[in-house]
Amino acid sequence: MQADPKVALVTGAAQGIGRAIAGALAQAGFHVAAADVQPEVEAVARALEEQGLRATHACFDVADPRAVRAAVDRLTQGLGRGVGVLVNNAGLVANIAPVAEMTFQAWQRELDVNLTGAFNCIQAVLPGMVERRYGRIVNVSSVAGWGGLARQVGYAATKAGLLGLTKTVALEHARHGITCNAVLPGLVATEKVKAMPEELRQRALRQIPAGRLGEVQEIAAAVRFLASDEAAYFSGAEIPIDGGMHLTMTVLGSRRDPAGGT
């Protein structure tokens, strides 16, 4: 445990990858602020505390900049220190439709949460990080940000946007001792992935050289490293954690015909 722990704010921490990241950082000695729009995030923090780890929770919508700033202010005042590590994991992945049929409302909501939400959180914590000349920002993108994702244009576009955001923050704030990196999970055994139709999941597995789903703990381990002092020279990196899925010629949701089309 760190004698003087840094505060790590993890968004989307109520379940799945976010919950695993919160646990990994708490185990590494950080004082974790588990955040989510879902009230179940309180139970995540409570479970960590019951293990003797340092944790608290915050419930807010990352798409609302005023709510984000208010939550960061409350955390700073309540814990007596600013956020030293920010993990932007909150995201939506439920809007399934071809580009031609995606509603504007669904598109806009995905932008608001997946991309603008990360921007809001970064803006809220940056002043304190700059003042202390220290910060670790990790954005949870996706291999869909590289290869696209059929029938999920909002998700793929926002995950690609996170990569531009990552690089820009890294460029602007390296001189302040702040790093900003992105991890790009592939198909991970979260609750939602496990609920996918079996045919779709098996088709996706055939495109993964490792031949299996990723585990949430594997994503959390990479984030834990990027949040550490040892990762001080990593910045602007895009790290795929996908069992080699990005090396294949097809992506989840695509079918390739003999003529080369999809």
C-alpha positions in Angstrom: 0.0 0.0 0.0 1.2 3.5 -0.7 1.7 5.5 2.5 0.5 8.7 0.7 -1.8 7.2 -2.0 -2.6 9.0 -5.2 -6.3 9.3 -6.0 -7.4 7.4 -9.1 -10.8 8.3 -10.7 -12.2 5.4 -12.7 -15.4 6.1 -14.7 -17.8 3.4 -15.8 -16.7 1.4 -12.7 -20.0 -0.2 -11.8 -19.3 -3.4 -13.8 -17.1 -5.1 -16.4 -13.7 -3.6 -17.4 -14.2 -0.5 -15.2 -14.9 -2.6 -12.1 -11.8 -4.7 -12.7 -9.7 -1.5 -13.2 -10.9 -0.1 -10.0 -10.0 -3.2 -8.2 -6.5 -3.5 -9.7 -5.7 0.1 -8.9 -7.0 -0.3 -5.3 -4.8 -3.4 -4.9 -1.8 -1.4 -6.2 -2.3 1.1 -3.4 -4.3 3.9 -5.0 -7.2 5.6 -3.3 -9.8 4.7 -5.9 -12.8 6.9 -6.7 -15.2 4.5 -8.5 -17.6 6.5 -10.6 -20.6 5.6 -12.7 -24.0 6.9 -13.6 -25.4 3.7 -12.1 -25.9 3.7 -8.3 -24.5 0.2 -8.2 -21.1 1.7 -8.2 -21.5 2.3 -4.5 -21.4 -1.4 -3.9 -18.1 -1.6 -5.9 -16.5 0.9 -3.6 -17.9 -0.8 -0.5 -16.6 -4.2 -1.6 -13.1 -2.8 -2.0 -13.3 -1.1 1.5 -14.3 -4.5 3.0 -11.0 -5.9 1.6 -9.1 -3.2 3.6 -8.5 -1.1 0.5 -9.0 2.6 0.0 -12.1 3.4 -2.0 -14.9 5.8 -2.4 -17.6 6.3 -5.0 -19.2 9.1 -7.1 -22.4 8.9 -9.1 -22.6 11.3 -12.1 -23.1 11.4 -15.9 -19.8 12.0 -17.7 -21.8 13.7 -20.5 -22.7 16.6 -18.1 -19.7 18.9 -17.7 -21.1 20.6 -14.7 -21.8 17.3 -12.9 -18.3 16.2 -13.7 -16.7 19.3 -12.3 -18.8 19.2 -9.2 -17.9 15.5 -8.6 -14.2 16.2 -9.0 -14.5 19.2 -6.6 -16.3 17.0 -4.0 -13.6 14.3 -4.3 -10.8 16.7 -4.0 -12.3 18.3 -0.9 -13.4 15.1 0.7 -10.1 13.3 0.2 -7.9 16.3 0.8 -6.0 15.8 -2.5 -6.6 16.1 -6.2 -7.0 13.4 -8.8 -3.6 12.0 -9.8 -4.9 9.3 -12.1 -7.9 9.4 -14.5 -9.2 6.4 -16.3 -11.8 7.2 -18.9 -13.7 3.9 -19.2 -17.3 5.0 -19.3 -19.0 4.2 -22.6 -22.0 3.0 -24.4 -22.0 0.1 -26.8 -25.8 -0.6 -27.2 -26.7 1.4 -30.4 -26.8 -1.3 -33.1 -27.8 0.0 -36.6 -26.3 0.5 -40.0 -25.0 4.0 -40.7 -28.0 4.7 -42.9 -30.4 3.8 -40.1 -28.7 5.2 -37.0 -30.9 7.8 -35.4 -29.4 11.2 -34.6 -30.4 10.9 -31.0 -28.6 7.5 -30.6 -25.5 8.9 -32.5 -25.5 12.1 -30.3 -25.8 10.2 -27.0 -22.9 7.9 -27.9 -20.8 11.0 -28.8 -21.8 12.6 -25.5 -20.8 9.7 -23.3 -18.0 8.0 -25.1 -16.0 11.0 -26.4 -17.3 14.2 -24.9 -17.5 12.4 -21.5 -13.7 11.7 -21.6 -13.1 15.3 -22.6 -15.2 16.6 -19.7 -13.3 14.5 -17.2 -9.9 15.4 -18.6 -10.8 19.1 -18.5 -11.9 18.8 -14.8 -8.7 17.1 -13.6 -6.1 18.9 -15.7 -5.7 22.1 -13.7 -4.8 20.1 -10.6 -2.5 17.9 -12.5 -0.7 20.8 -14.1 -0.3 22.5 -10.7 1.2 19.4 -9.2 3.2 18.7 -12.4 2.0 15.1 -12.3 -0.8 13.1 -13.9 -1.7 9.8 -15.5 -4.6 9.7 -18.0 -5.7 6.5 -19.6 -8.5 6.4 -22.2 -10.2 3.1 -22.8 -10.7 3.0 -26.6 -11.2 -0.2 -28.7 -9.7 -2.0 -31.6 -12.9 -0.8 -33.3 -11.2 2.6 -33.3 -8.7 1.2 -35.8 -10.8 -1.2 -37.9 -14.3 0.1 -37.7 -17.3 -1.9 -36.5 -20.2 -2.8 -38.8 -23.6 -1.7 -37.5 -22.0 0.3 -34.6 -20.9 3.5 -36.3 -21.3 5.6 -33.2 -19.1 3.3 -31.1 -16.4 3.0 -33.6 -16.3 6.7 -34.4 -16.1 7.7 -30.7 -13.4 5.1 -30.0 -11.4 6.5 -32.9 -12.0 10.0 -31.6 -10.5 9.0 -28.2 -7.2 8.3 -30.0 -7.0 11.8 -31.3 -7.9 13.2 -27.9 -5.2 11.0 -26.3 -2.4 12.2 -28.6 -3.4 15.9 -28.3 -3.4 15.8 -24.4 -0.1 13.9 -24.5 1.4 16.6 -26.8 0.1 19.6 -24.8 0.9 18.3 -21.3 4.1 16.2 -21.5 6.0 19.3 -20.2 3.8 19.2 -17.1 4.7 15.7 -16.1 1.4 14.4 -17.4 1.1 11.3 -19.6 -2.0 10.3 -21.6 -2.3 6.9 -23.2 -5.0 4.7 -24.7 -5.7 1.0 -24.3 -7.6 -0.8 -27.1 -9.4 -3.9 -25.9 -10.7 -6.4 -28.3 -13.4 -8.9 -27.5 -13.4 -9.2 -23.7 -15.5 -11.5 -21.5 -17.8 -8.8 -20.0 -21.4 -9.3 -19.1 -22.5 -7.9 -22.4 -20.2 -9.9 -24.6 -21.2 -13.1 -22.8 -24.8 -12.2 -23.6 -24.1 -12.0 -27.4 -25.7 -14.5 -29.7 -23.5 -17.6 -29.7 -23.2 -17.6 -33.5 -21.8 -14.0 -33.5 -19.4 -14.7 -30.7 -18.1 -17.9 -32.4 -17.6 -16.0 -35.6 -15.6 -13.3 -33.8 -13.5 -15.9 -32.0 -12.4 -17.3 -35.4 -10.8 -13.9 -36.1 -8.7 -13.8 -32.9 -5.3 -15.5 -33.2 -5.3 -16.3 -29.5 -8.5 -18.2 -30.0 -10.2 -16.9 -26.8 -12.0 -13.9 -25.3 -9.9 -11.5 -23.2 -10.3 -11.3 -19.5 -11.2 -8.0 -17.7 -8.2 -8.5 -15.4 -5.9 -8.4 -18.5 -7.2 -4.9 -19.4 -6.9 -3.8 -15.8 -3.3 -5.0 -15.6 -2.3 -2.8 -18.6 -4.1 0.2 -17.1 -2.4 -0.4 -13.7 1.0 -0.2 -15.4 0.1 3.0 -17.3 -1.1 4.6 -14.1 2.2 3.8 -12.3 5.4 5.8 -11.9 7.2 3.2 -14.0 5.2 4.3 -17.0 6.4 7.9 -16.9 8.0 7.7 -20.5 4.8 6.2 -22.1 2.7 9.0 -23.6 0.5 9.1 -26.7 0.6 5.3 -26.9 -2.1 3.1 -28.4 -1.9 -0.3 -26.9 -4.1 -3.1 -28.3 -5.1 -5.8 -25.9 -7.0 -8.1 -28.2 -5.2 -11.4 -28.6 -3.9 -10.3 -32.0 -7.4 -9.5 -33.4 -6.1 -6.3 -35.0 -3.7 -8.4 -37.1 -6.5 -10.2 -39.0 -8.2 -8.9 -42.2 -11.8 -8.9 -40.9 -13.5 -7.2 -38.0 -16.3 -8.2 -35.7 -19.6 -8.0 -37.4 -18.2 -8.2 -41.0 -18.5 -11.0 -43.5 -16.1 -11.1 -46.4 -17.3 -12.5 -49.7 -15.2 -14.1 -52.4 -15.1 -10.9 -54.5 -13.4 -9.1 -51.6 -16.5 -7.1 -50.4 -18.0 -7.2 -46.9 
